[in-house]
């Protein structure tokens, strides 16, 4: 692979064919009527909980997720050997 320059495949900015097809299908699914009825469906509790949670996350932000780690972390010998010669 050439470093720093594109040597094949799609031209820069050309969308992936499957991405284009998916976006076209979503345009058919999410019509103006869908968005017009969204507040009513939300108020009536007719939205899937996952969709409601995502809307709330868009409005208020994702809650911070905390992770606790304990113990001793070491680099496996295989990783150390691989990077030992790179200076």
N, C-alpha and C positions, 0 to 999 in steps of 0.2 A: 504494500500500500504506500502510495506517495505521501510524504509528510507535508502538510500545509496546503495541499491542493486536491481538488476533486478530480478523479480520473475516470469515473463511469457512473452509471445509474441515472437517476432523474436529474434534470437541471435544477439549480438552486431555486427554491420557491414553488416548485411544481408539487401540488398536493398528491399524496398517495391515493391510488385509485380506490382502494377500499374505504379510506377516510372520506373521500368525496361521496361515495355511495351511501355511507352511513349518515353523513350530514344531510343528504337529500331525503332519506327516509325520515330522519328526525324533523325536518321541515314539514313533512306531510303529517307527522304525528302531533307536533306542537303548533297547532293552528292558532289564529287570533282568538277563536272561541274558547280554546283550551285555557288561554291565559286570562280571558275575561271571567271565566267561571272559577278560576283558582281561588280567589278570596272567599267565595261562597262555599266551596267545598272544604276549605280550611276551617271556616267558622262552624260548619256543620259536622266537623270531625270525620269527613269522608276521605281524607287523604291517607295514604299509607304512612305509618309511623316513621319510616325511613325518609320519606320525602319531607315530612313535617320537620324532622330533625335537621335535615340538610338546609331547609329554608331558615330555620332558627340559627344555624351555624353561619349562614351567609349574612344574616342580619346582625348577630351579636358576636360572631367570631367563634372559632373552635375552642372548646375548653382546653386548658393546658393539661397535657398528659405527663404524669410524673412516673419515673421508673427508678427503683432503688436497686443498686448493685452492691453486692457484698462479695467478699472473697478476694483472692489474689489472681490477677490476670497476667499471663505470660505469653510471649510469642512462641508459637510452636517452632521446633528446630528446623523444620522444612522451610518456613518463611525466613528464618534467620540465615540459613544457608543460601537461599535464593538472592537475598539482598546484600550478603556479605561482600560480594565482589563489585558492587556498584558504588563507586566513589568518584 
